[in-house]
């Protein structure tokens, strides 16, 4: 049996919960600009599957990479770290 690679996990903030069983999670990352060497804030917004519809705007959640669930949903919520 072949071993599977570990899936990526990220921690982010829920910015939208208007869809059914889906939340939009914003992941904020500080990266150094390649030319100017200044630290810039980069925000990545991704859609994550929330099976029980329990996440609300402002919650800190951990999301895990998964197979494509819809056109642009490739992550799912593992746990809610902190409630808003």
Secondary structure as UniProt FT lines:
FT   STRAND          9..16
FT   TURN            20..21
FT   STRAND          22..32
FT   TURN            34..36
FT   STRAND          39..49
FT   TURN            51..52
FT   TURN            57..58
FT   STRAND          60..65
FT   STRAND          73..82
//
